[in-house]
């Protein structure tokens, strides 16, 4: 509906041009933001690239599911393919809600030049593509990754450039078989090699490597200290800079997810902490307020039982995080009746 305004001018009222009032309504509408439980599509995301010591380059990918509840299963093929060299280049086939950044990587030669990798993804009949290249604007480092995921409470300190991702090893075979309804035991061992970023409560984390000391002195455990202010980050009173994305507290954690296969037919015991950016209150997510990162097992060994309700081939993924960087390891499960 178009509205008009009145303006007193001299001895009478003048009718204002309706377009002026209409414009104000359009501006208000442009500022409106809506959230959806279902019905929206998934957008592939190119997160950036980092060089490797051998001269190759690692490209990082993730996605944004615009829904808060709806999940998707998109098999590898025309609706979920990466070219050239694909369509299967390690991307997921199960898509959880909302933002899932830095989910998988593709290593490419240094002479890729101006060529691009194109990830095509179709959901709800809508096809979206992302074009990955080695343009300078896409260069990232560990600090950028931490900032993008709100790591270390959103800290911007430069020390995070040198952060080492968690160590991770899933015990046993990487391809297993199990029957429907039969619990499968999964054991993952994870550690934080540099204790960076350290837990806010200062409690120890498994897997911390001892740093050698120059001159033959006693090796010491690395500590997360903000060199700009000499503030020990283990101090609960430390207040890091605010982040422009949902923030996650520091501390080693590990969760299992369904990377490929129908997640609705898989249950984990105990229930797993979410690895996608669920910022809703009490959402069992590191990005969800209020949330305290649970203390890790002293030996760094997480034991989980997975049960499948339907036959098929599944890929389960262990995700270890120190609150800033991630390490992944997959296990393929063939489920029979």
N, C-alpha and C positions, 0 to 999 in steps of 0.2 A: 504494500500500500504506500502511495506517495503522499507526503504531508507537506504543507506549506506553512510559513510563518508570517507574522504581522510586525510591521515596524512603524512607530509613530513618526511622521515627518510633517512638520509644519501644522497644518489644520486638519490632517486626516491620516488614516492608516494606509500604508502601502503593502501590497502583497509581495513577499519575498519569492524569489525563484525557487520552485520546489526542488531543484537539483541540489541546492545547498544542504537542505535537511536530509535528502536522500543520501548524499555523500557521507554524512555523519553516521548513518546506519550502516553503510557499506564498510566504513572504517572499523566500526565496532565488530562487525561480522568477521572482518579479516583477522582480528585479534583473538577470536574465539578458538579454543582448543578442545577437541573431543577425544575421548578414549573409548576403545571398543573391546568388548569381550570376545567377539568372533566376527567373521565376515570379511576381514581385511586380508591383504596379501602379505607375503614375505619378500623383503628386499635383500638381495645379496650385498655384501659390503667388502670393499677392499680397504684394509687397514693401513697398508704401507709396506715398505721393504727395508731390509738391513743387509749389509754386505757380510760375507763370510771370509774366514782367513784364507781359504783356497781360491778366492777370487769369484766364487759363485755368489748368488744373491738369494735370500729367502724372502718370499712374499707371504704376507699374512692376510687371512680372510676371516670374515664372520658374517653375521646377518642381523637384520631387524625384522622381527615378527610384530606387526602393528597391533596384534591382539594380546589381551591380558590372559585369556584362558585357552583359546583354540590352539591346538598343536597340529602339525602336518606330517604326513609320511609321503615323501616324493622320491620314487626310485630313480636310480641313475639312468640317464637316457636323455631324450629330447627336452624333457621338462626339468632336468637337473643335470646339466653337463657343463664341463669346462673345456674349452678348445682354444688353441690347438693342443693336440696330445691326449685328449680325453676320449670319451666324456668323463671317465672316472679318474679323478686326481685327488682322492682322499677326502672329498667333501661329505658332510653328513647327509643322511636321507631322512632322519627324524629332526623336526624343527620345533624347539620349545618356544614358549612365549617370549616376547619382547627382545631386548638386546642381548646378543651372544657374540661378543667381540673376540678377536684373536683365537678363533676356534681351530683353525688348521693352517698349515703352511705348504707352500710349493717352492721347491728349490729350482732355480733357473740358472743357465749359464750367464757369465758376465757379458757375453757378446749378444745378449738379447736385443740390444739396441732400441729402436723405436717400436718394436713389436709389442703386442698386447695379448694378455690372456683374458678371455671373455667367459664369465660365469653367467649362464642363463638359468633362470629359475621361474617356474610357472606354478602359481597357486590361485585357486578361485578363478581360473580362466584368465588371469592377468600375468603376462610375461614381463619380467624385469631382468635387466642385465647390468653387470658391473664390468668395467674395463680396467684391467690392472696393467700398469706400466712402470718403468724405472725412472720416471720423471723425478727431478730433484725435490719437488714439493711433497712427494710421498715418502721421503726418507725419514725413518724413525729410529729411536733407540729405546733402551729399557725404561728410561724416565718417561718418555712419551707414552709407552704402554701403560705404565703405572697411572699416569694422569688420566688416560682415557677410561680406565676402569675405576677411577676414584680410589686408587690404592693408597695404603698408609694414611687413611683418613683424608685423602685429597692433598697430601703433602707435595710441595713443589721443590723440595731440597735436591741439590745436585748429586748427593751421595747415591741416589737411586739409579743414576746412570750406570754405576758399577755393581748393582744388585745381581746376585747369581740366582737363577731360578731353582726351585726345589729339586732335590734328587728324588727319583721315583723308580721303583722296581716292583712289578706284579709277579708274584711267585707262581711257578707252575707253567704249564704249556700255554701258548698263545692261541691255540685252537682246541676247543673242548666240546664234548657231547654230553647231553643230559636229557632226561625225559620230562614231559609235561608234568608239572606239579611236584617235581623232585628238586629240593633246594640245592643250589650249587654254591659252594664256599669259595669266596674270592679273598685273597690275602694280598694287600698292597703295603709296601714299606716305603715310607717317605721321610725326608729330612730336609731341614733348612741349613745349607752348608755354611752360610755366612751370618746367620742370625740377623738378617736385614730384610725388611724392617722388623725390629724386635717387638714382642708383645708389649702392650701398654702396662701390664701388671708386672713385667720383669721376670715372669716365670720361664724356666728353661724350655727349649725346644729341641727335639731329637735331631740327630744328624749334623750337628754343628761341627765343622772342621776346625782344627787348630791351625792358626796362622804362625808360620815360622818367624822367629825374631832374628833380625840381623845381629851378628856378633856372637851367635851361639847361645843366646839366652833362652829362657823357658818359653815355649810356644804359648800363645794366648788365644782365648776365644774372641772372635770379632764381636764388637758391640755397635749397635745402631746409635750413633750420636750425630746430632745436627751440628755440623762444624761452624755454621754461621752464628750460632748462639751458644754453643757448648752445652746445650740442653740435652740431658739424657732422655731419650724417647721412651725408656721404660718407666719414666715418671708419669703416673696417671694424670698429673696436672698439666702435662704438655698439650697445647692446643695448636694443631697444625692449621695451615691456611685452608680456607674453605674451598671446596671443589665446585666446578660448574656441572658435574655429573654426580649421580648418587655415589656416596663414598663408602668404602669398606675398611674396616679396622684391620690392623696387621696381625699376623699370627698364622702359623702353619695349620692348614686344614686339608682334608681329602674327601672327595665325594665321587660316587659312581653315577653315571648317566647312561641312557640308551643313545648311542650314537647312530646306529642303523638298526632298523626293526621297529615294530609296533610297541611303543613305550607303554601304552595302556594295558598291555598283557604281561608286563614285567613288574614285580614287586621286590623291593629291597628291604632287608631287615638287618640292622635298624634302618629307620627312615633316613634318607640322605638329604643333607643340606643342599639347597638349590645352587646351581652354578650359573644360572641366568640372572640378569639384573632385575630382581623383583624388589622394588623399593617400598612396597606396601607394608604397613605396620604389622608386626608379628607374622611375617611370611616365611620364616625358616630360611632366610637368605642373609648372607653377610652384608647386603646392601639395605636390609630392612631394619628400621628402628623400632624398638630398642633391640640391639643384638650384641651379644658378647661372644667372641670366637671361643668355642670350647677348647679346653686344654687337650693337646694331642696325647696319644698314648706314650708313655715314657720310652718305650722301645721303638716308637715310630711305626708300629705295625697296626694297620686297620683291617679288621676282619668283618666281612659282609656276606650275607646269604642272599642270592638272587633266585627267584622262582618264576617260571614261565608258564603261562596259561594256554599258549597256542604253539604248535610246532612251527618251525621255520629257522632261518639263519639270522642271528642277531650279532651286532657288534656293541659290546659294552666298553665304556671308557672310564678309566680312573683319572680324575683331575686333581692334581696336587697344586696348592697355591700358598704363597707366603703373604697374600694380601695385595701383592703388586704384580707378580709374574706367575705364569702357569706352566706346568709340565703335564703332558698327557701320555697315556699308554693304553692301547686297545687290546681287547681279548674277543675273539670270534667264537660264538657259541652256536652249535647246531642242536636244535631241540627236536626230538622225535616223540611220537606217542608211546 
